């Protein structure tokens, strides 16, 4: 699904929405709060989906998330870069980026959303091929298409470097939409649950977690940062990690009564 959405988004930006109905649909399914008047209903829909299923927008529909995953694949093929991931604590600045972003959206300082929103990052980079994409955003505040394209390409370079070193770092530490969806996901109906009675502490889930939100030592899964890639569920050899609605409870007694 992620590959399909990415291809559709790329076709929309590089060729045009007329190329295929899926290309038009992929662009219309993006969260763009800087155009809140046109996308308010869609944003609410994604919040409801996130509450039910988690951050599937980040794992499937967001082109920048898939772009990051592409460099993760390159990372795995490099003997120098392909080191096991380890749990990293939540970044304290993520919430501040979110508040600055929301404030800029509310008061109309659109330059900040134009730089940091995933869809606008993709649109800025694509404006190197189609300058009119940047004119529809940066041109509205009197900045040329060349500046928008340069910002977009620079953003992609930074995200690529972050992906090679720290996986989905942009999505979990810098993206304001990811942070906002993470707060909703914290209370989502479906979640990744660790069964302590089945876990053998092999560490595969933590080593392959692209969001670096799993700590086997402390039996922690940071639901706010999980991007719902399901790699941990697929890699677990004992089925200790599951995507489910209910919470697990240990079945092994902690104290054996005489």
VOBA-1610 file (N, C-alpha, C; in pm, whole numbers, padded with zeros to 5 digits, always signed):
BEGIN
Unk+00082-00121+00000Unk+00000+00000+00000Unk+00085+00126+00000Unk+00194+00122+00079Unk+00283+00238+00084Unk+00346+00264-00052Unk+00391+00157-00119Unk+00452+00172-00251Unk+00350+00226-00352Unk+00227+00181-00341Unk+00122+00227-00431Unk+00094+00375-00410Unk+00082+00417-00286Unk+00057+00558-00256Unk+00175+00644-00300Unk+00297+00595-00277Unk+00415+00673-00315Unk+00421+00691-00466Unk+00394+00583-00540Unk+00396+00591-00686Unk+00287+00687-00735Unk+00170+00681-00672Unk+00061+00770-00712Unk+00094+00915-00682Unk+00155+00941-00565Unk+00194+01078-00529Unk+00302+01130-00624Unk+00400+01045-00656Unk+00506+01085-00747Unk+00450+01115-00886Unk+00357+01033-00932Unk+00295+01057-01062Unk+00217+01187-01063Unk+00146+01214-00953Unk+00068+01337-00943Unk+00158+01460-00948Unk+00271+01455-00875Unk+00357+01571-00866Unk+00446+01588-00989Unk+00494+01479-01045Unk+00590+01487-01155Unk+00525+01489-01293Unk+00404+01433-01303Unk+00334+01430-01432Unk+00209+01517-01427Unk+00129+01495-01323Unk+00006+01573-01307Unk-00107+01486-01257Unk-00204+01544-01186Unk-00314+01464-01133Unk-00402+01401-01240Unk-00388+01451-01363Unk-00470+01398-01471Unk-00422+01263-01521Unk-00300+01221-01478Unk-00240+01100-01535Unk-00319+00975-01497Unk-00378+00974-01378Unk-00454+00857-01334Unk-00541+00898-01215Unk-00661+00839-01202Unk-00745+00873-01087Unk-00678+00847-00952Unk-00592+00745-00946Unk-00523+00716-00822Unk-00426+00827-00785Unk-00365+00889-00885Unk-00274+01000-00858Unk-00349+01117-00797Unk-00467+01146-00850Unk-00548+01254-00796Unk-00596+01220-00654Unk-00637+01094-00634Unk-00686+01052-00504Unk-00576+01057-00399Unk-00454+01015-00436Unk-00343+01015-00341Unk-00311+01155-00292Unk-00317+01252-00383Unk-00290+01391-00343Unk-00402+01447-00257Unk-00524+01405-00284Unk-00638+01456-00208Unk-00649+01393-00069Unk-00575+01284-00045Unk-00579+01217+00084Unk-00469+01263+00179Unk-00392+01363+00138Unk-00283+01412+00221Unk-00334+01512+00325Unk-00271+01510+00443Unk-00304+01605+00549Unk-00224+01733+00525Unk-00294+01842+00499Unk-00229+01971+00472Unk-00303+02077+00554Unk-00261+02096+00678Unk-00331+02190+00765Unk-00311+02335+00721Unk-00209+02363+00641Unk-00191+02499+00591Unk-00302+02535+00493Unk-00377+02436+00447Unk-00497+02459+00366Unk-00617+02405+00443Unk-00626+02441+00569Unk-00724+02382+00659Unk-00868+02400+00611Unk-00896+02511+00547Unk-01033+02535+00503Unk-01077+02433+00400Unk-00981+02381+00322Unk-01014+02285+00217Unk-00998+02141+00264Unk-00921+02119+00371Unk-00889+01982+00412Unk-00931+01950+00555Unk-01016+02035+00613Unk-01056+02015+00753Unk-01127+01881+00771Unk-01220+01848+00681Unk-01294+01722+00693Unk-01200+01603+00676Unk-01106+01614+00582Unk-01010+01506+00561Unk-00922+01487+00684Unk-00877+01598+00742Unk-00792+01589+00861Unk-00867+01523+00976Unk-00995+01557+00993Unk-01076+01494+01096Unk-01091+01344+01069Unk-01106+01308+00942Unk-01119+01167+00906Unk-00992+01090+00943Unk-00876+01150+00915Unk-00750+01084+00950Unk-00734+01073+01102Unk-00783+01171+01178Unk-00777+01161+01324Unk-00862+01044+01374Unk-00978+01026+01313Unk-01065+00914+01351Unk-00999+00781+01316Unk-00940+00773+01196Unk-00870+00650+01155Unk-00754+00621+01250Unk-00682+00727+01289Unk-00569+00709+01381Unk-00617+00661+01517Unk-00730+00714+01563Unk-00786+00670+01690Unk-00824+00523+01685Unk-00869+00477+01570Unk-00911+00338+01557Unk-00793+00244+01531Unk-00705+00282+01438Unk-00602+00189+01390Unk-00459+00231+01424Unk-00438+00358+01459Unk-00302+00407+01480Unk-00254+00486+01360Unk-00125+00512+01356Unk-00067+00602+01256Unk-00048+00534+01120Unk-00157+00484+01064Unk-00147+00421+00932Unk-00123+00526+00823Unk-00157+00652+00851Unk-00122+00758+00755Unk+00029+00764+00738Unk+00102+00755+00849Unk+00249+00765+00844Unk+00311+00645+00774Unk+00250+00528+00788Unk+00309+00408+00729Unk+00264+00384+00586Unk+00155+00446+00544Unk+00096+00412+00415Unk+00081+00531+00321Unk+00011+00635+00365Unk-00028+00742+00274Unk+00075+00853+00260Unk+00159+00873+00361Unk+00254+00985+00359Unk+00372+00955+00267Unk+00394+01033+00163Unk+00506+01005+00071Unk+00642+01023+00136Unk+00653+01114+00234Unk+00781+01135+00301Unk+00816+01016+00390Unk+00715+00955+00451Unk+00740+00834+00530Unk+00794+00722+00444Unk+00735+00702+00327Unk+00782+00598+00235Unk+00919+00634+00179Unk+00942+00762+00152Unk+01074+00808+00109Unk+01180+00772+00212Unk+01148+00791+00338Unk+01238+00755+00447Unk+01264+00605+00449Unk+01160+00526+00427Unk+01174+00381+00426Unk+01264+00333+00312Unk+01263+00404+00200Unk+01350+00368+00088Unk+01496+00377+00129Unk+01532+00477+00206Unk+01669+00491+00251Unk+01700+00393+00364Unk+01598+00351+00436Unk+01618+00245+00534Unk+01659+00115+00466Unk+01602+00090+00350Unk+01640-00031+00274Unk+01785-00021+00228Unk+01826+00098+00186Unk+01966+00117+00148Unk+02057+00097+00269Unk+02011+00142+00384Unk+02088+00127+00508Unk+02114-00019+00538Unk+02015-00104+00517Unk+02031-00247+00547Unk+02133-00315+00455Unk+02155-00256+00339Unk+02250-00315+00245Unk+02393-00266+00267Unk+02410-00174+00358Unk+02542-00118+00386Unk+02599-00181+00513Unk+02715-00244+00501Unk+02777-00306+00619Unk+02820-00201+00720Unk+02847-00081+00673Unk+02890+00025+00764Unk+02773+00086+00840Unk+02660+00101+00771Unk+02546+00169+00832Unk+02447+00074+00899Unk+02445-00050+00856Unk+02342-00143+00904Unk+02372-00193+01044Unk+02356-00106+01140Unk+02372-00140+01281Unk+02234-00159+01343Unk+02224-00245+01443Unk+02094-00264+01509Unk+02043-00135+01570Unk+01914-00110+01555Unk+01854+00003+01622Unk+01843-00025+01772Unk+01841+00082+01849Unk+01821+00073+01992Unk+01714+00173+02035Unk+01649+00142+02145Unk+01543+00230+02195Unk+01599+00369+02224Unk+01526+00470+02176Unk+01562+00608+02206Unk+01442+00675+02273Unk+01469+00751+02375Unk+01361+00817+02448Unk+01296+00925+02360Unk+01178+00963+02399Unk+01102+01062+02323Unk+01172+01197+02323Unk+01173+01262+02207Unk+01241+01392+02194Unk+01157+01501+02259Unk+01213+01579+02351Unk+01135+01682+02421Unk+01094+01797+02330Unk+01167+01815+02217Unk+01135+01929+02131Unk+01022+01902+02033Unk+00979+01777+02020Unk+00876+01743+01922Unk+00746+01820+01949Unk+00706+01827+02077Unk+00583+01897+02110Unk+00596+02047+02084Unk+00715+02102+02101Unk+00735+02245+02076Unk+00725+02275+01926Unk+00778+02185+01844Unk+00765+02201+01698Unk+00618+02198+01660Unk+00542+02108+01722Unk+00398+02098+01693Unk+00327+02227+01729Unk+00355+02284+01848Unk+00286+02406+01889Unk+00323+02525+01801Unk+00450+02535+01762Unk+00492+02643+01672Unk+00422+02627+01537Unk+00416+02505+01489Unk+00348+02477+01361Unk+00201+02516+01367Unk+00131+02474+01473Unk-00012+02505+01485Unk-00035+02655+01499Unk+00052+02722+01574Unk+00040+02867+01589Unk+00056+02936+01455Unk+00152+02890+01376Unk+00174+02950+01243Unk+00055+02925+01151Unk-00006+02808+01161Unk-00125+02779+01080Unk-00239+02871+01119Unk-00258+02891+01250Unk-00370+02972+01299Unk-00353+03119+01261Unk-00232+03174+01279Unk-00211+03317+01254Unk-00177+03347+01109Unk-00157+03242+01030Unk-00134+03264+00887Unk+00011+03282+00846Unk+00105+03238+00930Unk+00247+03241+00890Unk+00274+03112+00813Unk+00242+03113+00684Unk+00239+02988+00607Unk+00377+02938+00567Unk+00480+03020+00580Unk+00614+02976+00540Unk+00658+02854+00620Unk+00625+02849+00749Unk+00665+02735+00833Unk+00596+02606+00788Unk+00463+02604+00771Unk+00400+02483+00717Unk+00452+02445+00578Unk+00484+02545+00494Unk+00536+02514+00361Unk+00668+02438+00369Unk+00743+02459+00477Unk+00874+02394+00492Unk+00863+02256+00556Unk+00772+02239+00652Unk+00777+02121+00738Unk+00664+02021+00715Unk+00557+02059+00648Unk+00450+01963+00619Unk+00498+01860+00517Unk+00475+01730+00541Unk+00524+01627+00450Unk+00482+01647+00305Unk+00353+01678+00282Unk+00308+01694+00144Unk+00373+01816+00080Unk+00391+01922+00155Unk+00456+02041+00100Unk+00605+02017+00075Unk+00668+01933+00156Unk+00808+01897+00129Unk+00818+01827-00007Unk+00728+01732-00030Unk+00727+01661-00158Unk+00695+01755-00273Unk+00600+01844-00250Unk+00563+01938-00356Unk+00675+02037-00385Unk+00746+02082-00282Unk+00859+02172-00303Unk+00967+02105-00386Unk+01000+01980-00352Unk+01104+01909-00426Unk+01063+01887-00571Unk+00936+01853-00592Unk+00887+01829-00728Unk+00882+01956-00811Unk+00882+02071-00745Unk+00878+02198-00819Unk+01007+02223-00895Unk+01113+02145-00868Unk+01233+02154-00950Unk+01204+02109-01093Unk+01101+02023-01108Unk+01058+01977-01240Unk+00941+02060-01290Unk+00848+02089-01198Unk+00730+02169-01232Unk+00726+02292-01142Unk+00785+02405-01183Unk+00791+02525-01099Unk+00655+02577-01053Unk+00550+02545-01128Unk+00418+02595-01091Unk+00372+02539-00956Unk+00427+02424-00914Unk+00391+02368-00784Unk+00437+02460-00670Unk+00556+02517-00684Unk+00606+02609-00583Unk+00537+02744-00592Unk+00499+02783-00713Unk+00431+02912-00729Unk+00296+02913-00659Unk+00232+02796-00653Unk+00102+02789-00587Unk+00113+02804-00436Unk+00234+02784-00382Unk+00256+02801-00239Unk+00346+02920-00212Unk+00473+02908-00246Unk+00569+03015-00218Unk+00537+03142-00295Unk+00481+03126-00416Unk+00445+03244-00493Unk+00340+03328-00425Unk+00257+03263-00341Unk+00151+03337-00272Unk+00205+03433-00167Unk+00331+03413-00125Unk+00391+03504-00028Unk+00510+03578-00089Unk+00513+03580-00221Unk+00612+03661-00291Unk+00751+03603-00301Unk+00763+03471-00288Unk+00893+03405-00302Unk+00891+03318-00426Unk+00998+03320-00502Unk+01005+03251-00629Unk+01007+03100-00617Unk+00980+03035-00731Unk+00975+02889-00735Unk+01111+02827-00708Unk+01218+02895-00748Unk+01352+02840-00728Unk+01383+02822-00580Unk+01339+02916-00498Unk+01361+02906-00354Unk+01284+02787-00298Unk+01160+02773-00340Unk+01079+02659-00295Unk+01140+02526-00333Unk+01191+02516-00457Unk+01254+02392-00502Unk+01380+02363-00421Unk+01460+02467-00396Unk+01583+02448-00318Unk+01552+02400-00177Unk+01449+02458-00116Unk+01409+02418+00020Unk+01362+02272+00019Unk+01284+02236-00082Unk+01234+02099-00092Unk+01346+01998-00109Unk+01440+02026-00196Unk+01552+01934-00220Unk+01639+01923-00095Unk+01665+02036-00029Unk+01743+02034+00095Unk+01672+01952+00202Unk+01540+01966+00211Unk+01462+01890+00309Unk+01474+01740+00284Unk+01466+01700+00157Unk+01478+01558+00124Unk+01617+01505+00157Unk+01719+01586+00135Unk+01856+01543+00168Unk+01870+01520+00318Unk+01816+01614+00397Unk+01822+01602+00543Unk+01746+01477+00589Unk+01627+01455+00533Unk+01547+01338+00572Unk+01618+01209+00532Unk+01682+01208+00415Unk+01756+01090+00371Unk+01870+01058+00468Unk+01943+01160+00512Unk+02054+01140+00606Unk+02002+01089+00740Unk+01893+01149+00788Unk+01833+01103+00913Unk+01789+00957+00902Unk+01734+00921+00787Unk+01686+00784+00766Unk+01801+00685+00767Unk+01912+00721+00706Unk+02028+00631+00701Unk+02087+00608+00839Unk+02078+00707+00926Unk+02140+00696+01059Unk+02042+00653+01167Unk+01920+00706+01161Unk+01827+00684+01272Unk+01687+00640+01228Unk+01672+00589+01108Unk+01542+00540+01066Unk+01439+00651+01051Unk+01322+00632+01108Unk+01212+00728+01092Unk+01226+00846+01189Unk+01346+00902+01198Unk+01371+01011+01292Unk+01287+01134+01260Unk+01276+01169+01134Unk+01196+01285+01098Unk+01051+01265+01140Unk+00998+01146+01117Unk+00858+01119+01146Unk+00827+01120+01295Unk+00924+01078+01377Unk+00897+01064+01520Unk+00948+01180+01604Unk+01037+01265+01548Unk+01097+01371+01628Unk+01077+01511+01573Unk+01050+01523+01444Unk+01045+01656+01384Unk+00912+01687+01313Unk+00848+01586+01258Unk+00725+01610+01182Unk+00610+01648+01276Unk+00551+01765+01263Unk+00443+01805+01353Unk+00318+01720+01336Unk+00292+01676+01212Unk+00175+01591+01190Unk+00194+01456+01257Unk+00315+01402+01248Unk+00344+01275+01315Unk+00328+01287+01465Unk+00374+01397+01523Unk+00360+01419+01667Unk+00213+01428+01706Unk+00135+01503+01628Unk-00008+01518+01658Unk-00081+01384+01649Unk-00052+01308+01543Unk-00115+01177+01529Unk-00070+01083+01639Unk+00054+01101+01687Unk+00104+01018+01795Unk+00025+01035+01923Unk-00016+01159+01953Unk-00095+01182+02074Unk-00233+01117+02063Unk-00286+01111+01942Unk-00414+01042+01922Unk-00392+00891+01932Unk-00283+00845+01872Unk-00254+00700+01870Unk-00234+00645+02010Unk-00189+00728+02102Unk-00168+00684+02240Unk-00294+00621+02298Unk-00410+00664+02247Unk-00538+00613+02297Unk-00612+00532+02191Unk-00540+00485+02090Unk-00605+00416+01979Unk-00664+00282+02023Unk-00766+00240+01952Unk-00832+00112+01982Unk-00737-00004+01954Unk-00676-00004+01836Unk-00579-00107+01800Unk-00438-00060+01834Unk-00358-00150+01888Unk-00224-00113+01927Unk-00133-00236+01922Unk-00001-00211+01925Unk+00096-00320+01931Unk+00114-00358+02077Unk+00091-00483+02108Unk+00098-00528+02246Unk+00203-00637+02262Unk+00282-00629+02368Unk+00385-00727+02398Unk+00336-00823+02505Unk+00339-00951+02474Unk+00300-01055+02570Unk+00426-01098+02645Unk+00441-01060+02774Unk+00564-01092+02847Unk+00587-01241+02867Unk+00480-01320+02861Unk+00495-01465+02880Unk+00549-01534+02756Unk+00535-01469+02641Unk+00585-01528+02517Unk+00719-01470+02474Unk+00753-01353+02525Unk+00876-01285+02484Unk+00998-01361+02538Unk+01093-01389+02449Unk+01216-01459+02488Unk+01336-01364+02489Unk+01308-01234+02477Unk+01412-01130+02481Unk+01520-01149+02374Unk+01479-01192+02256Unk+01576-01211+02148Unk+01623-01076+02091Unk+01542-00972+02108Unk+01582-00838+02066Unk+01557-00805+01921Unk+01499-00896+01844Unk+01479-00870+01701Unk+01388-00750+01678Unk+01285-00738+01758Unk+01190-00628+01738Unk+01258-00494+01763Unk+01337-00486+01870Unk+01405-00360+01901Unk+01510-00327+01796Unk+01583-00427+01749Unk+01689-00406+01651Unk+01636-00358+01516Unk+01512-00396+01483Unk+01456-00362+01352Unk+01349-00254+01357Unk+01324-00200+01477Unk+01219-00098+01489Unk+01267+00034+01430Unk+01209+00073+01317Unk+01255+00193+01247Unk+01218+00321+01322Unk+01124+00313+01416Unk+01089+00429+01499Unk+01169+00429+01629Unk+01244+00323+01655Unk+01325+00308+01776Unk+01241+00333+01902Unk+01125+00271+01903Unk+01032+00294+02015Unk+01009+00168+02098Unk+01091+00064+02080Unk+01075-00060+02156Unk+01199-00083+02243Unk+01176-00108+02371Unk+01283-00145+02463Unk+01249-00281+02522Unk+01322-00383+02481Unk+01297-00516+02534Unk+01338-00526+02680Unk+01446-00460+02717Unk+01494-00464+02855Unk+01386-00415+02951Unk+01320-00306+02915Unk+01218-00247+03002Unk+01076-00286+02963Unk+01064-00370+02860Unk+00933-00413+02809Unk+00845-00292+02774Unk+00905-00199+02698Unk+00837-00075+02662Unk+00811-00071+02512Unk+00690-00033+02476Unk+00657+00003+02338Unk+00594+00141+02344Unk+00665+00240+02293Unk+00614+00376+02295Unk+00513+00392+02183Unk+00386+00380+02218Unk+00280+00384+02117Unk+00272+00518+02044Unk+00313+00625+02109Unk+00305+00755+02043Unk+00396+00763+01921Unk+00510+00696+01927Unk+00607+00707+01818Unk+00598+00593+01717Unk+00525+00488+01748Unk+00512+00375+01655Unk+00448+00422+01525Unk+00510+00389+01411Unk+00458+00433+01281Unk+00380+00323+01210Unk+00348+00218+01282Unk+00264+00110+01229Unk+00321+00047+01101Unk+00452+00017+01105Unk+00513-00054+00992Unk+00496-00205+01009Unk+00469-00251+01131Unk+00445-00391+01166Unk+00566-00481+01144Unk+00685-00422+01133Unk+00807-00502+01119Unk+00829-00586+01244Unk+00803-00530+01361Unk+00823-00603+01486Unk+00732-00724+01494Unk+00607-00707+01452Unk+00511-00818+01455Unk+00555-00930+01362Unk+00605-00890+01245Unk+00648-00991+01146Unk+00775-01062+01190Unk+00865-00991+01260Unk+00996-01048+01296Unk+00994-01130+01425Unk+00892-01115+01506Unk+00889-01184+01635Unk+00875-01335+01614Unk+00973-01415+01660Unk+00968-01559+01634Unk+00868-01635+01720Unk+00820-01574+01828Unk+00729-01645+01919Unk+00587-01588+01919Unk+00563-01485+01838Unk+00430-01424+01837Unk+00401-01343+01961Unk+00505-01295+02027Unk+00484-01216+02150Unk+00431-01077+02121Unk+00451-01029+01999Unk+00401-00897+01960Unk+00282-00915+01867Unk+00174-00850+01903Unk+00051-00862+01825Unk-00016-00726+01809Unk-00086-00712+01700Unk-00167-00593+01672Unk-00309-00629+01711Unk-00357-00572+01821Unk-00483-00618+01878Unk-00552-00505+01954Unk-00681-00523+01984Unk-00755-00418+02057Unk-00743-00427+02208Unk-00723-00546+02262Unk-00723-00562+02408Unk-00581-00563+02462Unk-00568-00533+02590Unk-00439-00534+02657Unk-00407-00674+02709Unk-00279-00711+02695Unk-00235-00840+02748Unk-00217-00834+02898Unk-00235-00947+02961Unk-00206-00960+03103Unk-00115-01081+03122Unk-00015-01071+03208Unk+00072-01185+03230Unk-00008-01306+03280Unk+00018-01423+03222Unk-00051-01544+03267Unk+00036-01624+03362Unk+00166-01597+03366Unk+00256-01666+03458Unk+00253-01596+03593Unk+00221-01665+03699Unk+00215-01601+03831Unk+00351-01550+03873Unk+00355-01430+03934Unk+00481-01373+03981Unk+00527-01445+04108Unk+00433-01480+04194Unk+00466-01550+04319Unk+00387-01680+04323Unk+00456-01790+04339Unk+00387-01919+04350Unk+00343-01943+04495Unk+00216-01962+04509Unk+00163-01986+04643Unk+00183-02134+04681Unk+00210-02157+04807Unk+00231-02294+04854Unk+00099-02369+04858
//
